[in-house]
């Protein structure tokens, strides 16, 4: 969960008043462009701002120990936020921009995508709509709304800096299709919405790179929709678990050519869990996984991506190199226990 500290005023320096020449150099076209930009930001905030929440979370010791942001995204008061904001807490208090406060209950959270869904104990004055993040373009205007350092309903604006990024969560898995933006984010923004000029939520703000400036990340609405639907329906996201601890290893070009592999890397099985499907199927320590169901596997992250919920309970051929042989081992994945990697 996010923590925040008292702000310290840090003056940048004196500014000089604009000279008449400087003022006269601003053209009508410049003013029109500025007005259009301002109107876009204001419109987005007017549509989504009333649905953005300040979340105050309390731990088991009854001490308020963190805060973050959230956004109401359904008419029946379901709320999106980050898993790291609300995971492990016993009390969640949600405050709207108009000052109204409601209790919130955790419906489900998914550390593997750093997403969580809450439900308010009462009616929300409004809700925001999820947009189609697949239609985003690099350079497109986006607006972030949240509560950095406890300052409620703070708005920052920027552009989509990049699409299709991958971001590693605390659970060790990668989140795919992450949006990179330069809209400023700070502690307390976590869980707040990333919004287009049309007022559609296209991402949930989740992380920054601490030593960098203007490199911030949001979980795409496409991922949010997939995860939120399952959290509301089942309280969790089902994923495969085969019980393997793996390590990325290089393969010699000679070995790759001999076995007709398209990759020169694989995943060496370091160990297998006693209760895992891999051990039951006969996978051994030292085996090098090079494909799953005929799809090449070059590293642990690719193995994770292929262990999707649709494979639970179904035999899957896993291709391994064992000594000088290439073998297919039929493994039947089980549902992943909480916070256990594939």
C-alpha positions in Angstrom: 0.0 0.0 0.0 1.2 3.6 -0.5 2.4 5.8 2.3 2.7 9.5 2.1 4.6 12.3 3.9 3.9 15.9 4.7 4.8 18.1 1.7 7.7 20.4 1.9 7.5 23.7 0.0 10.4 24.0 -2.4 10.3 27.4 -4.3 11.7 27.1 -7.8 12.8 30.7 -8.0 11.6 34.2 -8.8 9.8 34.8 -12.1 9.8 38.0 -14.0 6.6 39.5 -15.3 6.0 39.2 -19.0 6.9 42.2 -21.1 4.4 43.7 -23.4 6.4 42.4 -26.3 6.2 38.9 -24.9 2.5 39.2 -24.5 1.9 40.5 -27.9 3.9 37.6 -29.5 1.2 35.2 -28.4 -1.0 34.7 -31.4 -4.7 34.0 -31.6 -3.9 30.6 -33.0 -1.7 29.8 -29.9 -4.6 30.8 -27.7 -7.0 28.7 -29.6 -4.7 25.7 -29.3 -4.3 26.2 -25.5 -8.1 26.6 -25.1 -8.6 23.3 -27.0 -6.1 21.5 -24.8 -7.6 23.0 -21.7 -11.1 22.0 -22.8 -10.0 18.4 -23.4 -8.5 18.1 -19.9 -11.4 19.8 -18.2 -13.9 17.7 -20.0 -12.2 14.5 -19.0 -12.0 15.6 -15.4 -15.7 16.6 -15.3 -16.7 13.2 -16.6 -14.5 11.0 -14.4 -13.5 13.1 -11.4 -16.7 12.6 -9.4 -16.1 8.8 -9.5 -12.5 9.0 -8.3 -12.0 8.0 -4.6 -9.4 8.6 -1.9 -8.9 5.3 -0.2 -7.7 5.2 3.5 -6.7 1.7 4.6 -6.3 0.4 8.1 -4.2 -2.6 9.2 -4.9 -5.2 11.8 -3.5 -2.9 14.6 -6.3 -0.4 14.0 -3.8 2.3 12.8 -4.4 4.1 9.6 -1.2 3.0 7.7 -1.7 3.8 4.1 -3.7 5.4 1.3 -4.3 5.3 -2.4 -6.8 6.0 -5.1 -9.7 4.1 -6.7 -12.4 4.7 -9.3 -16.0 3.5 -9.4 -16.5 1.7 -12.7 -20.0 0.2 -12.5 -23.5 1.6 -11.6 -23.7 -0.8 -8.7 -20.7 0.7 -6.9 -17.8 -1.6 -7.8 -14.4 0.1 -7.5 -11.1 -0.6 -9.2 -7.8 0.0 -7.4 -4.3 -1.6 -7.1 -3.8 -4.9 -5.2 -0.8 -3.4 -3.3 -3.1 -0.6 -2.0 -5.6 -2.9 -0.3 -4.0 -6.3 0.1 -3.9 -7.5 3.7 -5.9 -4.7 5.2 -8.9 -5.1 7.5 -10.7 -1.7 6.9 -11.1 0.4 3.8 -12.6 3.9 3.9 -13.5 5.6 0.6 -14.0 9.4 0.2 -15.5 11.1 -2.8 -14.4 14.5 -4.0 -17.6 16.0 -2.5 -16.5 14.8 0.9 -18.9 11.9 1.2 -17.4 8.8 2.9 -18.4 5.2 2.5 -16.9 1.9 3.8 -15.6 -0.4 1.1 -15.2 -4.2 1.1 -12.6 -6.2 -0.8 -14.3 -8.3 -3.5 -11.1 -9.9 -4.8 -7.5 -9.0 -5.6 -5.0 -10.3 -8.1 -1.3 -9.6 -7.2 -0.2 -11.0 -10.5 -1.7 -7.9 -12.3 -1.7 -5.6 -9.2 -5.4 -5.1 -9.5 -8.2 -5.3 -7.0 -12.0 -4.8 -6.9 -13.9 -3.3 -4.0 -17.6 -2.7 -3.4 -18.9 0.3 -1.6 -21.4 0.0 1.2 -23.8 2.5 -0.3 -24.6 4.2 -3.6 -22.0 6.0 -5.6 -22.8 9.5 -7.0 -21.4 8.5 -10.4 -19.2 6.0 -12.2 -16.6 6.0 -15.0 -16.7 3.9 -18.1 -13.9 1.6 -19.2 -12.6 2.5 -22.7 -10.8 0.4 -25.3 -7.1 0.7 -24.6 -6.3 -1.2 -27.8 -7.2 2.0 -29.7 -4.7 4.2 -28.0 -2.0 5.8 -30.0 1.5 6.9 -28.9 1.3 10.7 -28.4 -2.4 10.7 -27.4 -3.4 13.0 -24.6 -4.2 11.2 -21.3 -5.2 12.5 -17.9 -4.3 11.0 -14.5 -6.6 11.6 -11.5 -5.7 10.5 -8.0 -4.6 11.5 -4.5 -0.8 11.9 -4.5 0.5 12.4 -0.9 -3.0 12.8 0.3 -4.0 15.7 -1.9 -7.4 14.7 -3.0 -8.6 14.7 -6.6 -5.3 15.9 -8.1 -5.1 16.1 -11.9 -2.1 15.7 -14.1 -1.9 15.5 -17.9 0.5 14.1 -20.4 0.7 11.8 -23.4 0.9 8.1 -24.1 4.7 7.6 -24.2 4.7 4.0 -25.3 2.4 1.0 -25.6 2.9 -2.8 -25.0 5.3 -2.4 -22.1 5.8 -5.3 -19.7 6.0 -4.7 -15.9 7.0 -7.1 -13.2 4.8 -7.3 -10.2 5.7 -8.1 -6.6 4.5 -11.7 -7.2 7.2 -12.1 -9.8 4.9 -12.3 -12.9 4.9 -9.9 -15.8 1.9 -7.7 -16.6 1.7 -7.4 -20.4 0.3 -4.5 -22.5 1.2 -1.9 -19.9 0.8 1.8 -20.9 3.7 4.1 -20.4 2.8 7.8 -19.9 4.5 11.0 -18.8 1.5 12.2 -16.8 3.0 12.8 -13.4 2.3 10.1 -10.8 3.3 10.1 -7.1 2.7 7.9 -4.1 -1.1 8.0 -3.5 -1.9 8.0 -7.2 -1.8 4.2 -7.2 -5.2 2.8 -8.2 -6.4 5.9 -9.8 -7.6 6.1 -13.5 -5.8 7.1 -16.6 -8.4 8.8 -18.8 -8.7 9.9 -22.4 -10.0 13.3 -23.6 -13.3 11.5 -24.2 -13.6 10.7 -20.5 -13.0 6.9 -20.9 -10.8 5.0 -18.4 -8.1 3.3 -20.4 -5.8 2.4 -17.6 -5.3 2.0 -13.8 -2.2 3.8 -12.6 0.2 1.5 -10.8 3.9 2.4 -10.8 6.7 4.8 -11.4 10.4 4.5 -11.9 11.8 6.2 -8.8 15.0 7.7 -10.2 13.4 8.8 -13.5 11.2 11.7 -14.5 8.1 11.3 -16.6 8.2 7.5 -16.8 5.0 6.2 -15.3 2.9 3.0 -15.9 -0.7 2.1 -16.0 -2.4 -1.3 -16.4 -4.4 -1.3 -19.6 -8.2 -1.3 -19.6 -8.0 -4.6 -21.7 -6.2 -6.3 -18.8 -8.5 -4.5 -16.2 -11.6 -5.8 -17.9 -10.4 -9.4 -18.0 -9.3 -9.4 -14.4 -12.2 -7.4 -12.9 -14.8 -9.7 -14.5 -13.2 -12.7 -12.9 -12.7 -11.0 -9.5 -16.4 -10.0 -9.4 -17.6 -13.4 -10.5 -15.2 -15.7 -8.6 -13.2 -13.5 -6.2 -10.0 -14.6 -7.9 -8.3 -15.1 -11.3 -7.6 -18.8 -12.1 -4.1 -19.5 -13.5 -2.2 -22.7 -14.2 0.3 -24.2 -11.8 2.7 -27.0 -12.7 5.0 -26.8 -9.7 8.3 -25.9 -11.4 11.1 -23.6 -10.2 12.9 -22.6 -13.4 15.9 -20.7 -14.6 16.6 -19.1 -18.0 19.5 -20.8 -19.7 21.2 -20.4 -23.1 21.4 -23.2 -25.6 24.3 -23.7 -28.0 23.6 -23.0 -31.6 24.6 -26.6 -32.3 22.0 -28.0 -29.9 19.3 -25.6 -31.2 20.0 -26.7 -34.8 20.2 -30.4 -34.0 16.7 -30.3 -32.3 15.3 -27.9 -34.9 14.5 -25.2 -32.2 13.7 -21.6 -33.1 15.1 -20.2 -29.9 18.6 -20.5 -28.4 17.3 -20.2 -24.9 15.1 -22.4 -22.6 14.0 -22.8 -19.0 16.0 -25.3 -16.9 13.9 -27.1 -14.3 15.7 -26.4 -11.0 13.2 -28.3 -8.9 9.7 -29.6 -8.9 7.1 -29.2 -6.1 6.1 -32.5 -4.3 2.4 -31.8 -5.0 2.9 -30.3 -8.4 1.7 -31.6 -11.8 5.2 -31.5 -13.2 6.6 -34.0 -10.8 3.5 -36.3 -11.2 4.0 -36.2 -15.0 7.7 -37.1 -14.8 9.5 -33.8 -15.4 13.0 -34.0 -13.8 15.4 -31.4 -12.4 17.8 -30.6 -15.1 15.2 -30.9 -17.9 15.2 -27.8 -20.2 11.7 -26.7 -21.2 11.8 -25.4 -24.8 8.1 -25.5 -25.8 4.5 -25.8 -24.4 1.8 -27.2 -26.7 4.1 -26.7 -29.6 4.7 -23.0 -28.8 8.4 -22.1 -28.3 9.5 -21.1 -24.8 12.6 -19.1 -24.4 12.3 -17.8 -20.8 10.3 -18.1 -17.6 8.1 -15.2 -18.5 6.9 -16.9 -21.7 6.2 -20.0 -19.6 4.1 -17.9 -17.3 2.1 -16.4 -20.2 1.3 -19.8 -21.6 0.0 -21.1 -18.2 -3.4 -19.5 -18.7 -6.7 -20.5 -17.0 -7.9 -22.4 -20.1 -5.2 -25.0 -19.5 -6.3 -25.9 -16.0 -7.2 -29.7 -15.8 -6.2 -30.4 -19.5 -3.1 -32.4 -20.5 -0.6 -30.2 -22.2 2.5 -31.5 -24.0 5.6 -29.9 -22.6 8.7 -30.3 -24.8 12.0 -30.7 -22.9 15.6 -31.5 -23.6 16.9 -34.3 -21.4 20.5 -35.1 -21.9 20.8 -35.6 -25.7 17.0 -36.3 -26.2 14.1 -34.1 -27.0 10.9 -35.4 -25.3 7.3 -34.5 -25.0 5.9 -34.9 -21.5 2.1 -34.6 -21.0 1.5 -32.4 -17.9 -2.0 -31.6 -16.6 -1.8 -28.2 -14.9 -3.6 -27.5 -11.7 -5.1 -24.2 -10.5 -2.4 -21.9 -9.1 -2.3 -21.5 -5.3 -2.3 -17.8 -4.2 0.9 -16.0 -4.9 2.7 -19.0 -6.4 4.4 -18.6 -9.7 4.1 -21.2 -12.5 
